Amino acid sequence: MLSTINKVNLKFEVNMNKKYILVLVALTMVLSACTTTAGERGPAGEQGPAGEVSQEEIEAAVNAALTEQEAEVSGTLVIYSGRKESLVSEIIAEFESTSGVTVEVRYAKSAELAGTLTLEGAISPADVFFSQDPVSLGIVAKEGLFDRLPADILDNVPGWAVDKNNYWVGTSGRSRALVVDTRDVQDSELPNDIYGLADEKFRNRLGLAPTNSSFIAMVACMVELDGEEKVLEWLTTINGLGYAEYPKNSPQVAAAAAGELDIGMINHYYTLRVLAENGNEPIKNVYLDGGCGAMVMPAGVGILSSSQNKPAALAFIEFLHSKGAQETFTNTVYEFPLVTGIKPNALLPDINSLNSPSNLNWSALSLWQEKAVELIAQAGF
């Protein structure tokens, strides 16, 4: 839930940024008027000195600019959200309340929505695609369905969380990790990288969600960096060792806490949510030292070229980068904030301490997604 303080911060930032920009626009209009030659008459017919502008003219210009902008950021915004409703509905509702924009949200898995957008093409009703992972964003970008985003939005976050062609921008960070049952797993037996799990000592001790988009993104990363042959060998070995299959990440965390699973392959924040509620649960995250098993992925957002409400779409992205929204991502969802100056939740490791592969090409990962799914199936999952 958004705190009252966060709500105030969000509303203040959106309104003040809007007014600041529009006042500059209005003043530019006023300065243009200052080129008027001496002897021209003002609105009341009085003769004025060259360049003199009345207080009434300034107020009228500012009010006109504000009124125009308020009219622009209005109407209905359609969001296709691959982010779960339980994670982002409060943020979206607060944007709706603060901006006055009516928001309609379609929730589904990110990969599913990417496929839907590809099929809908230029006739999609969506204005914004809010994705759990960069691979799904890359699929939509590859089809040429996104507008390029302006530099002032892209500059809000680190370069690794921005599409190389500026079609989408990150909103928060999510790391791959292992959830371990601390009663049955010793630190000394854990591997340094994801390939180290293909070891006899982990027979019947592993859990994974082979159809989950984040697992598929990790495998796509492995294909990009290490090649198909090595990845297929790893997948085949993991399958042969015996594993517990789960539909998604959170059941793996629950199983580890219940003593039913030793090691699960997950995104980091699922464990942290459980520990935030009960710090005595016998589980913890292990962040691998490099490779795709340590990958930090941005959740992100892009604006569809076919959008019928681009001003509201841009305002929504600015809202996601606001102080209040970023604090909600880190303190409620337990993800890494991406905007400079936002303090991460105390349960999170320093993002700079994570040895994620550097300079990953998110567009290339989207190209490898289909191959990743094929290899997962070929290995028998």
C-alpha positions in Angstrom: 0.0 0.0 0.0 1.2 3.5 -0.7 1.8 5.5 2.5 0.2 8.9 3.0 3.7 10.5 2.7 4.3 8.7 -0.6 1.0 9.8 -1.9 1.8 13.4 -1.1 5.2 13.1 -2.7 3.8 11.7 -5.9 1.1 14.3 -6.2 3.6 17.1 -5.4 6.2 15.9 -7.9 3.7 15.5 -10.8 2.0 18.8 -10.2 5.1 20.8 -9.5 7.1 19.4 -12.5 4.1 20.1 -14.8 3.7 23.7 -13.5 7.5 24.3 -13.7 7.7 23.3 -17.3 4.6 25.2 -18.3 5.6 28.4 -16.5 8.8 28.2 -18.6 6.7 27.9 -21.7 4.6 30.8 -20.7 7.6 33.0 -19.9 9.1 32.1 -23.3 5.9 33.5 -24.8 6.2 36.6 -22.7 9.8 37.1 -23.7 8.8 36.9 -27.3 6.4 39.6 -26.7 9.2 41.8 -25.3 10.5 42.2 -28.9 7.5 44.5 -29.5 8.7 47.9 -30.8 8.2 51.0 -28.8 4.9 52.7 -29.4 2.8 49.6 -29.7 -0.2 49.5 -27.5 -1.0 47.0 -24.7 -4.3 45.2 -24.3 -5.9 48.2 -22.5 -4.8 50.6 -25.2 -2.1 52.3 -23.1 1.1 53.3 -24.8 4.0 51.4 -23.0 7.8 51.4 -23.1 9.4 49.0 -25.5 9.6 45.5 -23.9 7.3 46.2 -21.0 4.8 43.4 -20.2 2.0 43.8 -17.7 1.4 41.5 -14.8 -2.0 40.7 -16.3 -0.3 39.5 -19.5 2.1 37.2 -17.6 -0.7 35.7 -15.5 -2.9 35.2 -18.6 0.0 33.4 -20.4 0.8 31.1 -17.5 -2.9 30.3 -16.9 -3.5 29.6 -20.6 -0.5 27.2 -20.7 -1.6 25.4 -17.5 -5.1 25.1 -18.8 -3.8 23.7 -22.1 -1.6 21.1 -20.4 -4.3 20.0 -18.0 -6.5 19.4 -21.1 -3.8 17.3 -22.7 -3.1 15.0 -19.8 -6.6 13.7 -19.5 -8.9 11.2 -21.1 -8.3 7.4 -20.9 -5.0 5.6 -20.7 -5.0 1.9 -21.6 -2.1 -0.1 -20.0 -1.2 -3.6 -20.9 0.5 -4.8 -17.7 2.8 -7.8 -17.4 3.4 -6.7 -13.9 1.1 -8.5 -11.4 -1.9 -6.6 -10.2 -0.9 -7.3 -6.6 2.4 -5.5 -7.2 1.4 -2.4 -9.2 -2.3 -1.7 -8.8 -1.8 0.8 -5.9 0.7 2.8 -8.0 -1.5 2.8 -11.0 -4.5 3.8 -8.9 -2.5 6.7 -7.4 -1.5 7.9 -10.8 -5.2 7.8 -11.8 -6.2 9.8 -8.7 -3.4 12.4 -9.0 -3.5 13.0 -12.8 -7.3 12.8 -13.3 -6.7 10.3 -16.2 -9.0 7.3 -16.4 -6.9 4.2 -16.5 -7.9 0.8 -17.9 -5.5 -2.1 -17.2 -5.3 -5.5 -18.9 -3.2 -7.8 -16.7 -1.5 -10.9 -18.1 1.9 -12.5 -18.4 4.4 -10.2 -20.1 5.2 -12.7 -22.9 1.5 -13.2 -23.5 0.9 -9.5 -23.8 3.9 -9.1 -26.1 2.3 -11.7 -28.4 -1.0 -9.9 -28.2 0.5 -6.6 -29.1 2.4 -8.2 -32.1 -0.9 -9.6 -33.4 -2.9 -6.4 -32.8 -0.2 -4.2 -34.4 -1.3 -0.7 -35.3 -4.9 -1.3 -34.2 -4.0 -2.1 -30.6 -6.1 -0.2 -28.0 -3.0 -0.2 -25.7 -1.2 3.1 -25.0 1.5 1.6 -22.7 3.1 -1.8 -22.3 4.4 -2.2 -18.7 6.5 -5.4 -18.7 8.0 -7.6 -16.0 11.1 -8.2 -18.2 13.2 -6.7 -21.0 12.8 -9.7 -23.3 9.1 -9.1 -23.7 9.7 -5.4 -24.3 12.3 -6.4 -26.9 9.8 -8.5 -28.8 7.4 -5.5 -29.2 10.3 -3.2 -30.0 11.5 -5.6 -32.7 8.1 -5.3 -34.4 8.5 -1.5 -34.6 5.5 -0.9 -32.4 7.0 1.5 -29.9 7.7 5.2 -30.1 11.2 6.4 -29.1 11.2 8.0 -25.7 12.5 11.5 -25.0 15.9 11.9 -23.5 14.7 13.5 -20.3 12.8 10.3 -19.4 15.7 8.0 -20.5 18.2 10.0 -18.4 16.3 9.2 -15.2 17.8 5.7 -15.0 21.2 4.0 -15.6 22.1 3.2 -19.1 21.9 -0.6 -18.6 18.2 -0.2 -17.9 17.4 1.6 -21.2 16.8 0.0 -24.6 19.7 0.8 -26.9 17.2 2.2 -29.5 15.4 4.2 -26.8 12.1 2.3 -27.3 11.6 1.5 -23.6 13.0 2.5 -20.2 13.4 0.6 -16.9 11.2 1.3 -13.9 12.9 -1.0 -11.3 15.5 -3.7 -11.1 15.0 -7.5 -10.4 17.9 -9.9 -9.8 18.0 -13.6 -10.4 18.9 -15.5 -7.2 18.7 -18.8 -5.4 16.3 -19.3 -2.5 17.8 -21.8 -0.1 16.5 -23.7 3.0 19.2 -22.7 5.5 18.4 -25.9 7.6 19.6 -28.2 4.8 21.9 -26.1 2.6 25.4 -25.1 3.6 27.0 -22.1 2.0 30.1 -24.1 1.3 28.3 -26.5 -1.0 26.7 -23.8 -3.2 28.3 -23.0 -6.6 29.6 -19.7 -7.9 27.5 -19.7 -11.0 24.4 -21.3 -12.4 26.2 -24.0 -14.3 27.5 -25.3 -10.9 24.0 -26.6 -10.1 24.5 -29.3 -12.7 26.2 -31.5 -10.1 25.3 -34.9 -8.5 25.3 -33.4 -5.0 22.1 -31.5 -6.1 20.2 -34.5 -7.2 16.5 -34.2 -6.3 17.2 -30.9 -4.4 16.4 -28.3 -7.1 13.3 -26.4 -8.0 12.5 -24.3 -11.0 9.6 -22.8 -13.0 10.5 -23.7 -16.6 7.6 -21.8 -18.2 8.1 -18.6 -16.1 9.2 -15.6 -18.2 12.1 -14.7 -15.9 13.5 -18.3 -16.1 13.2 -18.2 -19.9 14.9 -14.8 -19.9 17.8 -16.3 -17.9 18.1 -19.1 -20.4 18.0 -16.7 -23.3 20.9 -14.8 -21.6 22.8 -18.0 -21.3 22.3 -18.7 -25.0 23.5 -15.2 -25.9 26.6 -15.5 -23.8 27.5 -19.2 -23.9 25.9 -20.7 -27.0 23.2 -23.3 -27.5 25.2 -26.4 -27.0 26.4 -25.5 -23.5 23.0 -24.4 -22.4 21.3 -27.5 -23.7 23.8 -29.7 -21.9 23.1 -27.8 -18.7 19.3 -28.0 -19.0 19.5 -31.8 -19.8 21.7 -32.4 -16.8 19.4 -30.5 -14.5 16.4 -32.5 -15.8 18.3 -35.7 -15.3 19.2 -34.9 -11.7 15.5 -34.7 -10.8 13.8 -31.5 -9.9 10.6 -30.1 -8.5 8.6 -28.1 -11.1 6.6 -25.1 -10.0 4.4 -22.8 -12.1 6.1 -19.6 -10.8 8.6 -18.3 -8.3 6.6 -17.7 -5.1 5.7 -21.4 -4.5 9.4 -22.2 -4.5 9.9 -19.8 -1.7 7.0 -21.3 0.2 8.3 -24.8 -0.3 11.8 -23.9 0.9 10.3 -22.3 4.0 8.3 -25.4 4.6 11.3 -27.7 4.3 10.1 -29.2 1.1 12.8 -27.7 -1.2 16.5 -27.2 -0.7 17.2 -24.8 -3.6 15.0 -22.8 -5.9 15.8 -20.6 -8.9 13.8 -17.4 -8.5 13.8 -13.6 -8.7 15.2 -12.1 -5.5 12.1 -10.2 -4.2 9.9 -13.2 -3.6 12.1 -14.3 -0.7 12.4 -10.8 0.7 8.6 -10.4 0.9 8.4 -13.5 3.0 11.3 -12.3 5.2 9.7 -8.9 5.6 6.7 -10.5 7.2 8.6 -13.0 9.2 12.3 -12.6 9.5 12.6 -15.9 11.3 11.8 -18.0 8.3 14.7 -20.5 7.7 15.3 -19.2 4.1 17.6 -16.7 2.4 18.7 -15.5 -1.0 22.0 -16.4 -2.5 23.3 -14.2 -5.2 25.6 -16.0 -7.6 28.9 -14.5 -8.5 28.5 -13.7 -12.2 26.9 -15.1 -15.3 23.2 -15.2 -16.2 22.3 -16.7 -12.8 23.2 -13.3 -11.4 21.5 -11.2 -14.0 19.8 -8.0 -12.9 16.9 -7.3 -15.3 14.9 -4.1 -15.5 11.1 -4.2 -15.4 10.2 -1.5 -17.9 7.7 0.4 -20.0 7.2 1.6 -23.5 4.6 3.7 -25.4 2.9 2.2 -28.4 3.2 4.2 -31.6 -0.6 3.6 -32.1 -1.4 5.2 -28.7 -4.3 7.6 -28.8 -3.2 9.3 -25.6 0.6 9.9 -25.7 0.6 12.9 -23.3 -1.0 10.7 -20.6 1.4 7.8 -21.5 4.4 10.0 -21.0 3.0 11.4 -17.7 2.5 7.8 -16.5 6.2 7.0 -17.2 7.3 10.1 -15.4 5.1 9.1 -12.5 6.8 5.7 -12.3 10.1 7.5 -12.0 8.9 9.8 -9.2 10.3 9.6 -5.7 7.1 8.2 -4.2 6.7 5.4 -6.9 10.3 4.4 -6.7 10.1 4.2 -2.9 7.0 2.0 -3.3 8.9 -0.3 -5.6 11.7 -0.8 -3.1 9.8 -0.8 0.1 6.6 -2.7 -0.9 7.7 -4.8 -3.9 11.4 -5.1 -2.7 12.8 -4.3 -6.1 15.8 -2.2 -6.8 15.0 1.5 -7.4 16.6 2.8 -10.5 16.3 6.6 -10.1 19.3 8.2 -8.4 18.8 9.3 -4.8 16.2 6.7 -3.8 17.4 4.7 -0.8 16.9 0.9 -1.3 15.1 -1.1 1.3 17.4 -2.5 4.0 16.7 -6.1 2.9 18.2 -5.5 -0.5 21.9 -6.0 -1.2 23.8 -3.1 -2.8 23.0 -3.4 -6.5 26.6 -2.5 -7.3 27.7 -5.6 -5.4 25.9 -7.9 -7.8 28.0 -9.3 -10.5 25.4 -9.2 -13.3 26.8 -9.6 -16.8 27.8 -6.2 -18.1 26.4 -4.6 -21.2 23.8 -7.2 -21.9 22.0 -6.5 -25.2 18.3 -6.7 -24.2 17.3 -6.6 -27.9 19.4 -9.7 -28.6 17.9 -11.5 -25.6 14.4 -11.0 -27.1 15.7 -12.6 -30.3 16.9 -15.6 -28.3 13.7 -16.1 -26.4 12.2 -18.5 -28.9 15.4 -20.5 -28.9 15.4 -20.6 -25.1 11.9 -22.0 -25.1 12.9 -24.6 -27.7 15.9 -25.7 -25.7 13.9 -26.0 -22.5 11.5 -28.3 -24.3 14.2 -30.2 -26.0 15.8 -30.9 -22.6 12.6 -32.6 -21.5 11.0 -30.0 -19.3 
